[in-house]
Amino acid sequence: MRRQFFLALALFSFAAVFSATAATGRVVKVLPLFLDQQGRHALSPSLFDRDAYQAQLRKNPEQRTAMRFDVLWRVRGEASGKLKLRLELRGMAHGNLPQEKTLETEVSATGLNRWSSIKLGGDDYKNFGEVTAWRVTLWDGDQQLGEQKSFLW
């Protein structure tokens, strides 16, 4: 009888601890991609072709109209608030003036891994200039869960 009581108590304690855990998360990978006039980042589904087309767009800025950041992120546990991805950009505009821009998007956790995209396009892309550094952070309300940044950040 005593053994069953302690077993039930231990089981209840473990269940209480695991149900009260906060969300944990991280940004696994960030793919910065240039987009052409038709909104494409590649001409075919091949990764080799994508990399070759990205090199062409990098060399020819007049063919680019936007930049998209594809983000692979992961969250485990129950989120207490709304999840969001924040993209912070640093760059050089025309005339060597430093620029900074922040973009955010709300995301929902449905599964272990999730891909989301954040796009800098239109007049914002034209006025921003060349992106020199970026940082992507994953937020649960006002708590930062994960971060991935470029080398120059």
C-alpha positions in Angstrom: 0.0 0.0 0.0 2.8 2.4 0.9 4.6 1.5 -2.3 1.6 2.3 -4.4 1.2 5.7 -2.6 4.7 6.7 -3.3 4.5 5.5 -6.9 1.3 7.5 -7.5 2.9 10.6 -5.8 6.0 10.3 -8.0 3.9 9.9 -11.1 1.7 13.0 -10.2 4.9 15.1 -9.5 6.4 14.2 -12.9 3.1 15.0 -14.7 2.9 18.4 -12.9 6.5 19.3 -13.8 6.1 18.4 -17.5 2.7 20.2 -17.9 4.1 23.4 -16.5 7.1 23.7 -18.7 7.4 26.9 -20.8 7.9 26.9 -24.5 11.4 26.5 -25.8 12.4 27.2 -29.3 15.2 28.0 -31.7 15.8 29.3 -35.2 17.4 26.4 -37.0 18.2 27.9 -40.4 17.8 31.1 -42.4 18.1 31.2 -46.2 18.4 34.8 -47.6 17.2 34.7 -51.2 17.0 37.3 -53.9 13.8 37.4 -56.0 13.7 38.4 -59.7 11.1 40.4 -61.6 8.6 37.5 -61.6 9.1 36.8 -57.9 11.2 33.7 -58.5 14.3 32.7 -56.5 15.2 29.8 -58.9 14.4 28.7 -62.4 13.9 25.1 -61.5 13.4 23.0 -58.3 17.1 21.9 -58.4 19.2 23.2 -55.5 22.2 23.5 -57.9 20.1 25.6 -60.2 18.9 27.7 -57.3 22.4 28.4 -56.2 23.5 29.3 -59.7 20.5 31.6 -60.2 21.2 33.3 -56.8 24.8 33.9 -58.0 23.5 35.5 -61.2 21.1 37.7 -59.2 23.9 38.7 -56.8 26.0 39.9 -59.7 23.2 41.7 -61.5 21.3 43.9 -59.0 19.1 45.4 -61.8 17.4 41.9 -62.1 16.4 41.9 -58.4 13.1 43.3 -57.1 13.0 41.8 -53.6 14.7 39.7 -51.0 13.0 36.9 -49.1 14.3 35.2 -45.9 13.1 31.6 -45.5 13.3 30.7 -41.8 13.2 27.1 -40.3 12.2 27.4 -36.7 11.2 24.9 -33.9 9.1 25.3 -30.8 8.5 22.7 -28.1 6.1 23.2 -25.3 3.1 25.4 -24.9 3.6 29.1 -26.0 2.2 31.6 -23.5 1.7 34.3 -26.0 1.7 34.9 -29.7 4.7 33.5 -31.5 6.5 35.9 -33.9 9.6 36.0 -36.1 11.5 39.3 -36.1 13.9 40.1 -38.9 16.4 42.9 -38.3 18.4 44.1 -41.3 21.5 46.4 -41.6 22.7 47.7 -44.9 24.2 50.5 -46.9 21.9 52.8 -48.9 22.9 55.0 -51.8 25.6 57.4 -50.7 27.0 55.0 -48.1 24.4 55.9 -45.4 23.8 53.1 -42.9 20.3 51.7 -42.8 18.4 49.6 -40.4 15.0 48.0 -40.8 12.9 45.6 -38.7 10.2 43.3 -40.1 7.9 41.0 -38.0 5.5 38.3 -38.8 3.2 36.2 -36.5 3.6 32.5 -36.8 1.8 29.5 -35.4 3.3 26.3 -34.0 1.7 23.3 -35.6 4.3 20.5 -35.4 8.0 20.3 -34.5 9.6 22.2 -37.4 8.1 25.0 -39.4 9.2 27.1 -42.4 8.1 30.7 -42.6 9.1 33.5 -45.0 9.7 37.2 -44.4 9.9 39.4 -47.5 11.5 42.8 -48.1 10.1 44.1 -51.4 8.8 47.0 -53.3 9.9 50.5 -52.4 11.3 49.3 -49.1 13.7 47.1 -50.9 14.7 49.8 -53.4 15.2 52.4 -50.8 17.1 50.1 -48.3 20.1 49.4 -50.5 22.4 46.4 -50.1 21.8 44.1 -47.1 25.1 43.7 -45.2 23.9 41.9 -42.1 20.7 40.3 -40.7 19.4 38.7 -37.5 16.3 36.6 -37.1 14.8 36.0 -33.6 11.8 33.9 -32.5 9.6 35.4 -29.8 7.0 34.1 -27.4 5.2 37.2 -26.3 8.1 39.3 -24.9 10.5 36.4 -24.3 13.1 35.6 -26.9 13.2 31.8 -27.7 15.9 31.6 -30.4 18.2 33.5 -32.6 20.2 33.1 -35.8 22.4 35.9 -37.3 24.7 36.5 -40.1 28.5 36.6 -39.7 28.7 40.4 -39.9 25.9 41.0 -37.3 
